[in-house]
């Protein structure tokens, strides 16, 4: 075991546990546990959103994809960033005004009832667990590589840590772990970018010239078509990335942690600047990996390219810098997974336990206890799945998560807020059809059905690896047809107008309350 690596990882663990200890003292009520009592500023929440969003797939995956696929790799980053415009213009402020703790609150402010609570909670649990699994697998592989710890032990360490953060610290601990992660991530990657430029006498032209010699793609490195041969595949992927963010529960519930819509806007603007800056840095680091390490050595170490950032750090600064960057990757995974756990926890304990099982009649102490047990169970389920997926390619789970979110949650949220004719049956139909379509299409695609490396050794029925271009319209179509083919909602035009005014302005009348 490398002592330098171990000390860096130990430092990260100790610091985050100190944050959790402090946060545990602040999380005495459900309002504090679920949404940090709305006490975060816009800048703090924006940093937490960035910390929640820049996952292992972004930090490790994007840099490696750029190094291997060039131009197409950077398009991933563009898709992730543009997605925040959808959230900013259409989703964020209405969600803040209509909800309290969960997305179930938002939809049920128009369609109150147990069925909608069940549907929204189920979708949140599925999306959170799907997103959590690849993060845990990445963490296990990273610790095994750097500390020579058994994969199963590595996953259990990460799973235990994320559960501790949420069980004892709630949203306070999760938010501050994410804020610290953002500061460390941006500082470390910016430092690495400066070192890369210094190796080429601060000349971007010299860096680009060296890239052409380090990749077998040559000039094609800077042109599209290296990642996907078919334009439809690329369009489908980016459709899922751009629309998926607006349906991710762990991102949207962060708009409940600030006190007003001005802070919501400030949160999104802060997050967008941080994320945009990060992806520019990631572009430079991807180019630097090709120029200084070379394609052959990178692929030889890891065919997926996920070790690009640690390998580049080792090349530029030896064990110390490599340990620092690896610790940042570790912090990235911890922060994202903690955000996913709090999202799943809130969905079950608030929507299911409080509203459905207890009918709103229980104490805050029992609610928090329910949330803590939910966090433990969600963490255990995700950890068990991750333990069984060590030798299986799970990268598709990240894109699957975005496709599921865009085809199930997004149609329901958008149409609930903006379409008068929309009704509860349309919401249930849209969510069910989007969820089923995305899962079935993935099962029929090349990630699962593959004669060489698939779970099912058979030629894929659907050639699209990213079926978002099919699944997302099915989700919207199911919601629309479910509304048009059933009786109009009993809600009058006046009721919808009051609801819509509340969603856009926050002005609430007595009839709006559910």
The 8 nearest C-alpha neighbors of each residue, nearest first, counted from 0:
[[1, 146, 147, 2, 5, 145, 4, 148],
 [0, 2, 4, 3, 146, 5, 145, 147],
 [3, 1, 5, 4, 6, 0, 146, 7],
 [4, 2, 6, 5, 1, 7, 322, 319],
 [3, 5, 322, 7, 1, 2, 6, 8],
 [4, 6, 2, 8, 3, 7, 9, 1],
 [7, 5, 9, 3, 8, 4, 10, 2],
 [8, 6, 10, 4, 9, 5, 326, 3],
 [7, 9, 11, 5, 10, 6, 326, 4],
 [8, 10, 6, 12, 7, 11, 5, 13],
 [11, 9, 7, 13, 8, 12, 6, 14],
 [12, 10, 8, 14, 9, 13, 15, 7],
 [11, 13, 9, 15, 10, 14, 16, 8],
 [12, 14, 16, 10, 15, 11, 9, 17],
 [15, 13, 17, 11, 16, 12, 10, 18],
 [14, 16, 18, 12, 17, 13, 176, 11],
 [15, 17, 19, 13, 18, 14, 12, 20],
 [18, 16, 20, 14, 19, 15, 13, 21],
 [19, 17, 15, 21, 16, 20, 22, 172],
 [18, 20, 16, 22, 172, 168, 17, 21],
 [21, 19, 17, 23, 18, 22, 16, 24],
 [22, 20, 18, 19, 23, 24, 17, 25],
 [21, 23, 168, 19, 25, 172, 24, 171],
 [24, 22, 168, 20, 167, 26, 25, 21],
 [23, 25, 22, 21, 26, 27, 20, 168],
 [24, 26, 22, 23, 27, 31, 21, 171],
 [27, 25, 32, 31, 23, 24, 28, 168],
 [26, 28, 25, 31, 24, 32, 29, 23],
 [29, 27, 31, 30, 26, 32, 363, 367],
 [30, 28, 32, 31, 33, 363, 367, 366],
 [29, 31, 36, 28, 33, 32, 34, 35],
 [30, 32, 35, 36, 26, 28, 29, 34],
 [31, 33, 169, 26, 29, 170, 30, 35],
 [32, 34, 30, 170, 31, 29, 35, 100],
 [35, 33, 256, 36, 170, 31, 30, 37],
 [34, 36, 31, 171, 170, 37, 256, 32],
 [37, 35, 31, 30, 38, 34, 256, 32],
 [38, 36, 256, 257, 258, 35, 34, 39],
 [37, 39, 36, 257, 35, 256, 258, 40],
 [40, 38, 257, 44, 37, 43, 256, 41],
 [41, 39, 43, 42, 44, 257, 262, 38],
 [40, 42, 266, 262, 265, 44, 43, 45],
 [41, 43, 45, 44, 40, 266, 269, 46],
 [44, 42, 40, 46, 45, 41, 39, 47],
 [43, 45, 47, 41, 46, 266, 42, 39],
 [46, 44, 266, 270, 269, 42, 48, 47],
 [45, 47, 49, 43, 178, 44, 48, 270],
 [46, 48, 178, 44, 177, 50, 45, 49],
 [49, 47, 51, 45, 50, 46, 52, 44],
 [50, 48, 270, 52, 46, 51, 47, 53],
 [49, 51, 177, 47, 181, 48, 52, 53],
 [50, 52, 335, 48, 49, 53, 47, 338],
 [53, 51, 49, 50, 54, 48, 335, 250],
 [54, 52, 57, 50, 51, 49, 58, 55],
 [55, 53, 57, 56, 52, 335, 331, 332],
 [54, 56, 58, 57, 59, 332, 331, 134],
 [57, 55, 60, 54, 59, 58, 61, 53],
 [58, 56, 61, 54, 60, 55, 53, 59],
 [57, 59, 55, 56, 60, 61, 54, 53],
 [58, 60, 305, 55, 56, 57, 62, 61],
 [59, 61, 56, 305, 63, 57, 62, 58],
 [62, 60, 64, 57, 63, 59, 65, 58],
 [63, 61, 285, 65, 281, 64, 60, 59],
 [62, 64, 304, 66, 307, 305, 60, 61],
 [63, 65, 72, 61, 67, 66, 62, 68],
 [66, 64, 72, 69, 285, 62, 68, 63],
 [65, 67, 285, 63, 64, 289, 69, 68],
 [68, 66, 64, 65, 69, 63, 294, 304],
 [69, 67, 65, 225, 72, 64, 226, 71],
 [68, 70, 65, 220, 72, 71, 66, 221],
 [71, 69, 221, 73, 72, 222, 223, 220],
 [72, 70, 74, 73, 223, 69, 226, 68],
 [71, 73, 65, 64, 69, 74, 70, 68],
 [72, 74, 75, 76, 70, 71, 65, 77],
 [75, 73, 77, 71, 76, 72, 78, 70],
 [76, 74, 78, 73, 77, 72, 79, 71],
 [75, 77, 79, 73, 74, 78, 278, 80],
 [78, 76, 74, 80, 75, 79, 81, 73],
 [79, 77, 75, 241, 81, 76, 240, 80],
 [78, 80, 76, 77, 82, 240, 81, 241],
 [79, 81, 77, 82, 78, 83, 76, 275],
 [82, 80, 83, 78, 84, 79, 77, 241],
 [83, 81, 241, 80, 84, 79, 85, 244],
 [82, 84, 86, 85, 81, 87, 80, 271],
 [83, 85, 87, 86, 82, 81, 88, 80],
 [86, 84, 83, 87, 88, 82, 89, 245],
 [85, 87, 90, 83, 245, 84, 91, 89],
 [88, 86, 84, 85, 91, 89, 83, 90],
 [87, 89, 85, 86, 84, 90, 91, 92],
 [90, 88, 86, 85, 87, 91, 92, 93],
 [89, 91, 86, 93, 92, 94, 87, 88],
 [92, 90, 94, 86, 87, 93, 95, 89],
 [91, 93, 95, 94, 260, 90, 96, 263],
 [94, 92, 502, 96, 95, 91, 90, 503],
 [95, 93, 97, 91, 92, 96, 98, 90],
 [96, 94, 92, 93, 254, 98, 255, 97],
 [97, 95, 93, 94, 505, 502, 98, 92],
 [98, 96, 105, 94, 95, 93, 502, 108],
 [99, 97, 105, 104, 95, 94, 96, 100],
 [98, 100, 255, 101, 104, 97, 95, 105],
 [99, 101, 98, 33, 255, 34, 252, 104],
 [102, 100, 103, 104, 252, 346, 99, 98],
 [103, 101, 105, 104, 106, 98, 119, 248],
 [102, 104, 101, 119, 105, 106, 116, 107],
 [105, 103, 98, 107, 102, 101, 106, 108],
 [106, 104, 98, 97, 102, 103, 108, 107],
 [107, 105, 108, 103, 104, 109, 110, 415],
 [108, 106, 111, 110, 109, 104, 105, 103],
 [107, 109, 106, 105, 513, 110, 104, 111],
 [108, 110, 107, 106, 111, 498, 415, 105],
 [111, 109, 107, 108, 423, 106, 112, 115],
 [112, 110, 107, 108, 109, 513, 115, 113],
 [111, 113, 114, 115, 110, 116, 107, 355],
 [112, 114, 116, 115, 355, 117, 111, 354],
 [115, 113, 117, 116, 112, 118, 427, 111],
 [114, 116, 118, 117, 113, 112, 119, 107],
 [115, 117, 113, 119, 114, 103, 118, 350],
 [116, 118, 114, 120, 115, 119, 121, 113],
 [117, 119, 115, 121, 120, 116, 122, 114],
 [120, 118, 122, 103, 116, 121, 117, 115],
 [119, 121, 346, 123, 117, 122, 118, 347],
 [122, 120, 124, 118, 123, 119, 117, 125],
 [121, 123, 125, 119, 124, 120, 126, 118],
 [124, 122, 120, 126, 121, 125, 343, 127],
 [123, 125, 343, 121, 127, 122, 126, 128],
 [126, 124, 122, 128, 127, 123, 129, 121],
 [127, 125, 129, 123, 128, 124, 400, 122],
 [128, 126, 124, 130, 339, 129, 125, 123],
 [127, 129, 131, 125, 130, 126, 381, 124],
 [130, 128, 126, 131, 127, 132, 125, 400],
 [131, 129, 127, 128, 132, 400, 397, 126],
 [132, 130, 128, 134, 129, 133, 336, 127],
 [131, 133, 135, 385, 134, 130, 129, 381],
 [134, 132, 136, 135, 131, 137, 393, 130],
 [135, 133, 137, 131, 132, 136, 332, 138],
 [136, 134, 138, 132, 137, 133, 154, 385],
 [135, 137, 133, 139, 138, 134, 385, 140],
 [138, 136, 134, 140, 135, 139, 133, 141],
 [139, 137, 135, 141, 136, 140, 142, 134],
 [138, 140, 153, 154, 136, 150, 142, 141],
 [139, 141, 143, 137, 138, 142, 144, 136],
 [142, 140, 138, 144, 143, 139, 137, 145],
 [143, 141, 145, 139, 144, 146, 140, 153],
 [142, 144, 148, 147, 140, 141, 150, 146],
 [145, 143, 141, 142, 147, 146, 140, 148],
 [144, 146, 142, 143, 147, 141, 4, 1],
 [147, 145, 0, 148, 142, 143, 144, 1],
 [148, 146, 143, 144, 145, 0, 149, 142],
 [149, 147, 143, 146, 142, 150, 153, 152],
 [148, 150, 152, 151, 143, 153, 147, 139],
 [151, 149, 153, 139, 152, 143, 148, 154],
 [152, 150, 154, 153, 149, 386, 155, 139],
 [151, 153, 155, 149, 150, 154, 156, 148],
 [154, 152, 139, 150, 156, 151, 155, 142],
 [155, 153, 139, 157, 151, 156, 152, 158],
 [154, 156, 158, 152, 153, 157, 159, 151],
 [157, 155, 153, 159, 154, 158, 152, 160],
 [158, 156, 160, 154, 159, 155, 161, 153],
 [159, 157, 155, 161, 156, 160, 382, 154],
 [158, 160, 162, 156, 157, 161, 155, 163],
 [159, 161, 163, 157, 162, 158, 156, 164],
 [160, 162, 337, 164, 158, 163, 159, 157],
 [161, 163, 159, 165, 160, 164, 378, 375],
 [162, 164, 160, 166, 161, 165, 167, 159],
 [165, 163, 161, 168, 162, 19, 167, 166],
 [164, 166, 169, 168, 162, 163, 167, 341],
 [167, 165, 371, 163, 164, 162, 168, 374],
 [166, 168, 23, 165, 164, 163, 169, 19],
 [169, 167, 23, 172, 22, 19, 165, 164],
 [170, 168, 165, 32, 171, 172, 167, 166],
 [169, 171, 173, 35, 32, 172, 33, 34],
 [172, 170, 35, 174, 22, 169, 173, 168],
 [171, 173, 168, 19, 22, 175, 174, 170],
 [172, 174, 170, 176, 171, 175, 337, 338],
 [175, 173, 177, 171, 172, 176, 47, 170],
 [174, 176, 178, 177, 172, 173, 179, 171],
 [175, 177, 179, 173, 174, 178, 334, 172],
 [178, 176, 50, 47, 180, 334, 174, 175],
 [179, 177, 47, 175, 181, 46, 180, 176],
 [178, 180, 182, 176, 181, 177, 175, 183],
 [179, 181, 177, 183, 178, 182, 184, 330],
 [182, 180, 50, 184, 178, 179, 183, 185],
 [183, 181, 179, 185, 180, 184, 186, 178],
 [182, 184, 180, 186, 181, 185, 187, 179],
 [183, 185, 181, 187, 186, 182, 180, 327],
 [184, 186, 188, 182, 187, 183, 189, 181],
 [187, 185, 183, 189, 184, 188, 182, 190],
 [186, 188, 190, 184, 189, 185, 183, 191],
 [187, 189, 191, 190, 185, 186, 184, 192],
 [190, 188, 192, 186, 191, 187, 185, 193],
 [191, 189, 187, 193, 188, 192, 186, 194],
 [190, 192, 188, 194, 189, 193, 187, 195],
 [191, 193, 189, 195, 190, 194, 188, 284],
 [192, 194, 196, 190, 195, 191, 197, 189],
 [193, 195, 197, 191, 192, 196, 190, 198],
 [196, 194, 192, 198, 193, 197, 287, 191],
 [197, 195, 201, 193, 199, 198, 194, 192],
 [196, 198, 194, 200, 201, 199, 195, 193],
 [199, 197, 196, 195, 200, 194, 201, 206],
 [198, 200, 197, 196, 201, 202, 205, 206],
 [199, 201, 197, 202, 198, 196, 205, 203],
 [202, 200, 196, 197, 199, 203, 198, 205],
 [201, 203, 205, 204, 200, 199, 206, 196],
 [202, 204, 206, 205, 207, 201, 196, 199],
 [205, 203, 207, 202, 206, 208, 209, 199],
 [204, 206, 208, 202, 203, 207, 199, 209],
 [205, 207, 203, 209, 204, 208, 199, 210],
 [208, 206, 210, 204, 209, 205, 203, 211],
 [209, 207, 205, 210, 206, 211, 204, 212],
 [208, 210, 290, 206, 212, 207, 211, 205],
 [209, 211, 290, 207, 213, 212, 208, 289],
 [212, 210, 217, 209, 208, 213, 214, 218],
 [211, 213, 209, 210, 214, 217, 208, 290],
 [214, 212, 293, 210, 290, 289, 211, 294],
 [213, 215, 216, 294, 212, 211, 217, 289],
 [216, 214, 217, 213, 294, 212, 211, 220],
 [215, 217, 220, 219, 214, 218, 211, 68],
 [216, 218, 211, 219, 215, 220, 214, 212],
 [217, 219, 220, 221, 211, 216, 222, 214],
 [218, 220, 222, 216, 221, 217, 223, 225],
 [221, 219, 69, 216, 218, 222, 217, 70],
 [220, 222, 70, 219, 69, 218, 223, 217],
 [221, 223, 219, 220, 70, 224, 218, 69],
 [224, 222, 71, 70, 225, 221, 219, 226],
 [223, 225, 228, 227, 226, 71, 222, 229],
 [226, 224, 68, 227, 223, 71, 228, 69],
 [227, 225, 68, 224, 71, 228, 72, 223],
 [228, 226, 229, 224, 225, 233, 232, 230],
 [227, 229, 224, 230, 226, 225, 232, 233],
 [228, 230, 231, 232, 227, 233, 224, 234],
 [231, 229, 233, 232, 234, 228, 227, 224],
 [232, 230, 234, 229, 233, 235, 468, 463],
 [233, 231, 235, 230, 229, 234, 236, 463],
 [232, 234, 236, 230, 235, 231, 237, 227],
 [235, 233, 231, 237, 236, 232, 238, 230],
 [236, 234, 468, 232, 238, 467, 233, 237],
 [237, 235, 233, 239, 465, 238, 234, 232],
 [238, 236, 240, 239, 234, 78, 235, 241],
 [237, 239, 235, 241, 236, 240, 234, 242],
 [238, 240, 402, 237, 243, 236, 467, 242],
 [241, 239, 237, 243, 78, 238, 242, 79],
 [242, 240, 82, 78, 238, 239, 243, 237],
 [243, 241, 239, 405, 240, 244, 245, 238],
 [244, 242, 405, 401, 404, 240, 239, 245],
 [243, 245, 247, 246, 242, 82, 241, 240],
 [246, 244, 86, 243, 242, 247, 409, 85],
 [245, 247, 404, 409, 408, 244, 243, 405],
 [246, 248, 244, 250, 249, 404, 245, 251],
 [249, 247, 251, 250, 123, 252, 246, 342],
 [248, 250, 342, 339, 247, 252, 251, 338],
 [251, 249, 248, 247, 253, 252, 48, 51],
 [252, 250, 248, 253, 249, 254, 247, 91],
 [253, 251, 254, 255, 250, 249, 101, 248],
 [252, 254, 251, 255, 256, 250, 249, 48],
 [255, 253, 252, 256, 95, 251, 263, 257],
 [254, 256, 253, 257, 252, 95, 34, 37],
 [255, 257, 37, 34, 253, 254, 35, 39],
 [258, 256, 37, 39, 255, 38, 259, 40],
 [257, 259, 37, 38, 256, 262, 260, 255],
 [260, 258, 261, 262, 257, 263, 95, 96],
 [261, 259, 263, 262, 92, 264, 95, 258],
 [260, 262, 264, 263, 259, 265, 41, 258],
 [261, 263, 41, 265, 260, 264, 259, 266],
 [264, 262, 260, 266, 261, 265, 254, 41],
 [265, 263, 267, 261, 266, 262, 268, 260],
 [264, 266, 262, 41, 268, 263, 267, 269],
 [267, 265, 45, 41, 263, 269, 264, 44],
 [266, 268, 270, 264, 269, 265, 45, 271],
 [267, 269, 271, 265, 270, 266, 264, 272],
 [268, 270, 45, 266, 272, 267, 271, 42],
 [269, 271, 45, 267, 49, 273, 268, 272],
 [272, 270, 268, 274, 273, 269, 275, 267],
 [273, 271, 275, 269, 270, 274, 276, 268],
 [272, 274, 270, 276, 271, 275, 277, 269],
 [273, 275, 277, 271, 276, 272, 270, 49],
 [276, 274, 272, 278, 277, 273, 271, 80],
 [277, 275, 273, 279, 274, 278, 272, 280],
 [276, 278, 274, 280, 275, 279, 281, 273],
 [277, 279, 281, 280, 275, 276, 76, 282],
 [280, 278, 282, 276, 281, 277, 275, 283],
 [279, 281, 277, 283, 278, 282, 284, 276],
 [282, 280, 278, 284, 279, 283, 62, 285],
 [283, 281, 279, 285, 280, 284, 278, 286],
 [282, 284, 286, 280, 281, 285, 287, 192],
 [283, 285, 287, 281, 286, 282, 288, 192],
 [286, 284, 66, 62, 282, 288, 65, 287],
 [287, 285, 283, 289, 284, 288, 66, 290],
 [286, 288, 284, 290, 285, 289, 291, 283],
 [287, 289, 285, 292, 286, 291, 290, 311],
 [290, 288, 293, 286, 213, 287, 66, 292],
 [289, 291, 210, 287, 209, 213, 288, 293],
 [292, 290, 288, 289, 287, 293, 311, 314],
 [293, 291, 288, 289, 290, 296, 297, 294],
 [294, 292, 289, 213, 295, 296, 290, 291],
 [293, 295, 297, 214, 296, 289, 298, 213],
 [296, 294, 298, 297, 293, 299, 214, 292],
 [295, 297, 299, 298, 294, 293, 300, 292],
 [298, 296, 294, 300, 299, 295, 293, 301],
 [299, 297, 302, 301, 295, 300, 296, 294],
 [298, 300, 296, 297, 301, 295, 302, 294],
 [299, 301, 297, 298, 296, 302, 306, 304],
 [302, 300, 298, 304, 303, 299, 297, 306],
 [301, 303, 298, 304, 299, 300, 297, 305],
 [302, 304, 301, 305, 298, 63, 64, 60],
 [305, 303, 63, 301, 306, 302, 307, 298],
 [304, 306, 59, 60, 63, 303, 307, 301],
 [307, 305, 304, 309, 308, 310, 301, 59],
 [306, 308, 63, 310, 305, 304, 309, 311],
 [307, 309, 311, 310, 306, 312, 59, 62],
 [310, 308, 312, 321, 311, 306, 307, 325],
 [311, 309, 313, 307, 312, 308, 306, 314],
 [312, 310, 314, 308, 313, 309, 288, 307],
 [311, 313, 321, 309, 315, 310, 314, 320],
 [314, 312, 317, 321, 310, 311, 316, 315],
 [313, 315, 311, 312, 316, 317, 310, 292],
 [316, 314, 312, 313, 311, 317, 194, 320],
 [317, 315, 320, 313, 312, 314, 319, 318],
 [316, 318, 313, 319, 320, 314, 321, 315],
 [317, 319, 321, 320, 313, 322, 316, 3],
 [320, 318, 322, 321, 317, 323, 3, 316],
 [321, 319, 316, 323, 322, 312, 318, 317],
 [320, 322, 313, 312, 318, 324, 309, 323],
 [323, 321, 4, 325, 319, 320, 324, 318],
 [322, 324, 320, 326, 321, 325, 319, 327],
 [325, 323, 327, 321, 326, 322, 309, 320],
 [326, 324, 328, 322, 327, 323, 309, 321],
 [325, 327, 329, 323, 324, 328, 8, 322],
 [328, 326, 324, 330, 329, 325, 184, 331],
 [329, 327, 331, 325, 326, 330, 324, 332],
 [328, 330, 326, 332, 327, 331, 325, 333],
 [331, 329, 327, 333, 332, 328, 180, 334],
 [332, 330, 328, 334, 329, 333, 54, 327],
 [331, 333, 329, 335, 330, 334, 55, 134],
 [332, 334, 330, 336, 331, 335, 337, 161],
 [335, 333, 177, 337, 331, 332, 336, 176],
 [336, 334, 51, 338, 332, 337, 333, 54],
 [335, 337, 339, 333, 338, 334, 131, 332],
 [338, 336, 161, 340, 334, 339, 335, 173],
 [339, 337, 335, 341, 336, 340, 249, 173],
 [338, 340, 336, 342, 127, 337, 341, 249],
 [339, 341, 337, 343, 342, 338, 344, 374],
 [340, 342, 344, 338, 339, 343, 345, 165],
 [343, 341, 249, 339, 345, 340, 344, 248],
 [342, 344, 124, 346, 340, 345, 341, 123],
 [345, 343, 341, 374, 342, 373, 347, 346],
 [344, 346, 342, 348, 349, 347, 343, 341],
 [347, 345, 120, 343, 350, 344, 349, 348],
 [346, 348, 351, 344, 350, 345, 349, 120],
 [347, 349, 352, 370, 345, 351, 369, 344],
 [350, 348, 353, 345, 347, 346, 352, 351],
 [351, 349, 354, 346, 347, 116, 348, 353],
 [350, 352, 355, 347, 354, 348, 353, 349],
 [353, 351, 348, 356, 355, 349, 354, 357],
 [352, 354, 349, 357, 359, 351, 355, 350],
 [355, 353, 358, 359, 350, 351, 352, 357],
 [356, 354, 351, 358, 357, 352, 113, 353],
 [355, 357, 352, 358, 353, 354, 351, 359],
 [356, 358, 353, 359, 360, 355, 354, 352],
 [359, 357, 354, 355, 360, 356, 353, 352],
 [358, 360, 354, 353, 357, 361, 355, 356],
 [361, 359, 357, 358, 362, 353, 354, 356],
 [362, 360, 359, 357, 365, 363, 366, 353],
 [361, 363, 365, 364, 366, 360, 367, 359],
 [364, 362, 366, 365, 29, 367, 28, 361],
 [363, 365, 367, 362, 366, 368, 28, 29],
 [364, 366, 368, 362, 363, 367, 369, 361],
 [367, 365, 363, 369, 368, 364, 370, 362],
 [366, 368, 370, 364, 369, 365, 29, 371],
 [367, 369, 365, 371, 366, 370, 364, 372],
 [370, 368, 366, 372, 367, 371, 348, 365],
 [371, 369, 367, 373, 348, 368, 372, 344],
 [370, 372, 166, 368, 374, 373, 369, 367],
 [373, 371, 375, 369, 374, 370, 376, 368],
 [372, 374, 370, 376, 375, 371, 344, 377],
 [375, 373, 371, 377, 344, 372, 376, 378],
 [374, 376, 372, 378, 373, 377, 162, 379],
 [375, 377, 379, 373, 378, 374, 380, 372],
 [378, 376, 380, 374, 379, 375, 373, 381],
 [377, 379, 375, 381, 376, 380, 162, 374],
 [378, 380, 376, 382, 377, 381, 375, 383],
 [381, 379, 377, 383, 382, 378, 376, 384],
 [382, 380, 384, 378, 383, 379, 132, 128],
 [381, 383, 385, 379, 384, 380, 158, 378],
 [382, 384, 386, 380, 385, 381, 379, 387],
 [385, 383, 381, 387, 382, 386, 380, 388],
 [384, 386, 382, 388, 387, 132, 383, 136],
 [387, 385, 383, 384, 388, 151, 382, 389],
 [386, 388, 384, 385, 389, 383, 390, 391],
 [389, 387, 385, 391, 390, 386, 384, 136],
 [390, 388, 391, 387, 386, 136, 385, 150],
 [389, 391, 388, 392, 387, 393, 136, 386],
 [392, 390, 388, 389, 393, 454, 387, 452],
 [391, 393, 394, 390, 395, 388, 389, 446],
 [392, 394, 395, 396, 391, 133, 388, 397],
 [395, 393, 396, 392, 397, 133, 398, 56],
 [394, 396, 393, 398, 397, 399, 446, 392],
 [397, 395, 399, 394, 393, 398, 400, 129],
 [398, 396, 400, 399, 395, 394, 130, 401],
 [397, 399, 401, 400, 395, 396, 402, 465],
 [400, 398, 396, 402, 397, 401, 395, 403],
 [401, 399, 403, 397, 398, 402, 126, 130],
 [400, 402, 243, 404, 398, 399, 403, 239],
 [401, 403, 399, 405, 239, 467, 400, 404],
 [402, 404, 400, 406, 401, 405, 434, 437],
 [405, 403, 246, 401, 408, 243, 407, 402],
 [406, 404, 243, 409, 402, 242, 403, 246],
 [405, 407, 471, 433, 474, 403, 404, 402],
 [408, 406, 430, 433, 434, 404, 474, 405],
 [409, 407, 246, 404, 411, 410, 405, 412],
 [408, 410, 246, 405, 412, 411, 407, 413],
 [411, 409, 475, 413, 412, 408, 414, 407],
 [410, 412, 426, 414, 408, 409, 413, 415],
 [413, 411, 415, 409, 410, 414, 408, 416],
 [414, 412, 410, 416, 415, 411, 409, 417],
 [415, 413, 418, 417, 416, 411, 412, 410],
 [416, 414, 412, 413, 411, 417, 418, 106],
 [415, 417, 414, 413, 412, 418, 499, 502],
 [416, 418, 414, 415, 413, 419, 499, 421],
 [419, 417, 414, 421, 420, 415, 416, 413],
 [418, 420, 421, 495, 417, 492, 415, 414],
 [421, 419, 418, 422, 487, 482, 488, 483],
 [422, 420, 482, 418, 419, 425, 414, 415],
 [423, 421, 488, 425, 424, 482, 426, 420],
 [422, 424, 426, 425, 110, 427, 421, 488],
 [425, 423, 427, 426, 422, 481, 428, 482],
 [424, 426, 481, 482, 478, 428, 422, 423],
 [425, 427, 423, 429, 411, 424, 428, 478],
 [426, 428, 424, 430, 425, 429, 431, 423],
 [429, 427, 425, 431, 426, 430, 477, 478],
 [478, 430, 428, 477, 474, 426, 432, 427],
 [429, 431, 407, 427, 433, 428, 432, 434],
 [430, 432, 434, 428, 433, 429, 435, 427],
 [433, 431, 435, 429, 434, 474, 430, 436],
 [434, 474, 432, 406, 407, 436, 430, 431],
 [433, 435, 431, 407, 437, 432, 436, 403],
 [434, 436, 432, 438, 437, 433, 439, 431],
 [437, 435, 433, 439, 470, 438, 434, 432],
 [436, 438, 470, 440, 434, 435, 439, 403],
 [437, 439, 441, 435, 436, 440, 442, 434],
 [440, 438, 442, 436, 441, 437, 435, 443],
 [441, 439, 443, 437, 442, 438, 436, 444],
 [440, 442, 444, 438, 443, 439, 437, 447],
 [443, 441, 439, 440, 447, 444, 438, 448],
 [442, 444, 440, 460, 441, 461, 459, 448],
 [445, 443, 461, 441, 459, 442, 446, 464],
 [444, 446, 448, 459, 449, 447, 464, 462],
 [447, 445, 444, 448, 453, 464, 395, 449],
 [446, 448, 453, 454, 445, 442, 455, 444],
 [449, 447, 455, 459, 445, 453, 457, 444],
 [448, 450, 453, 456, 457, 445, 458, 451],
 [451, 449, 456, 457, 458, 453, 452, 448],
 [452, 450, 449, 453, 456, 457, 448, 454],
 [451, 453, 449, 450, 454, 456, 448, 455],
 [454, 452, 449, 447, 448, 455, 456, 451],
 [453, 455, 447, 456, 448, 452, 449, 446],
 [454, 456, 448, 453, 457, 447, 449, 450],
 [457, 455, 450, 449, 453, 448, 454, 451],
 [456, 458, 450, 449, 448, 455, 459, 453],
 [457, 459, 449, 450, 448, 460, 456, 445],
 [460, 458, 448, 445, 444, 461, 443, 449],
 [459, 461, 443, 444, 462, 458, 448, 445],
 [460, 462, 444, 459, 443, 463, 440, 445],
 [461, 463, 444, 459, 445, 464, 460, 443],
 [464, 462, 465, 466, 461, 444, 232, 445],
 [463, 465, 445, 444, 466, 446, 462, 232],
 [464, 466, 463, 236, 467, 235, 232, 398],
 [467, 465, 468, 469, 463, 470, 464, 235],
 [468, 466, 470, 235, 469, 239, 402, 471],
 [467, 469, 235, 466, 470, 471, 238, 472],
 [470, 468, 467, 466, 471, 472, 473, 235],
 [471, 469, 467, 473, 437, 436, 472, 468],
 [470, 472, 406, 474, 473, 467, 469, 468],
 [473, 471, 475, 474, 470, 476, 469, 468],
 [474, 472, 476, 470, 471, 475, 477, 433],
 [433, 475, 473, 406, 429, 471, 477, 472],
 [476, 474, 472, 478, 410, 477, 473, 429],
 [477, 475, 473, 479, 478, 474, 472, 480],
 [476, 478, 429, 474, 480, 475, 479, 428],
 [429, 479, 477, 425, 475, 481, 476, 426],
 [478, 480, 476, 482, 481, 477, 483, 475],
 [481, 479, 483, 482, 477, 478, 484, 476],
 [480, 482, 425, 478, 479, 484, 428, 477],
 [481, 483, 425, 480, 479, 421, 485, 422],
 [484, 482, 480, 485, 481, 479, 486, 487],
 [485, 483, 481, 482, 480, 486, 479, 425],
 [486, 484, 482, 483, 481, 487, 424, 425],
 [485, 487, 488, 484, 482, 483, 489, 422],
 [488, 486, 489, 485, 420, 422, 482, 483],
 [487, 489, 490, 422, 486, 420, 421, 423],
 [490, 488, 491, 487, 486, 422, 494, 492],
 [489, 491, 488, 494, 495, 492, 493, 487],
 [492, 490, 494, 493, 489, 495, 488, 496],
 [493, 491, 495, 494, 496, 490, 419, 497],
 [492, 494, 496, 491, 495, 497, 490, 498],
 [495, 493, 491, 497, 492, 496, 490, 498],
 [496, 494, 498, 492, 497, 493, 499, 419],
 [497, 495, 493, 499, 498, 494, 500, 492],
 [496, 498, 500, 494, 495, 499, 501, 493],
 [497, 499, 495, 501, 496, 500, 511, 494],
 [498, 500, 502, 496, 501, 497, 495, 503],
 [501, 499, 497, 503, 502, 498, 504, 496],
 [500, 502, 505, 506, 498, 504, 499, 507],
 [503, 501, 93, 499, 500, 96, 505, 504],
 [504, 502, 500, 501, 93, 505, 499, 92],
 [503, 505, 501, 506, 500, 502, 96, 93],
 [504, 506, 501, 96, 502, 507, 503, 500],
 [507, 505, 501, 504, 500, 508, 502, 503],
 [508, 506, 501, 505, 511, 509, 497, 512],
 [509, 507, 510, 511, 506, 497, 512, 501],
 [508, 510, 511, 512, 507, 513, 497, 506],
 [511, 509, 508, 512, 494, 497, 513, 507],
 [512, 510, 509, 508, 498, 507, 513, 497],
 [513, 511, 510, 509, 108, 508, 507, 109],
 [512, 108, 511, 111, 107, 109, 510, 110]]
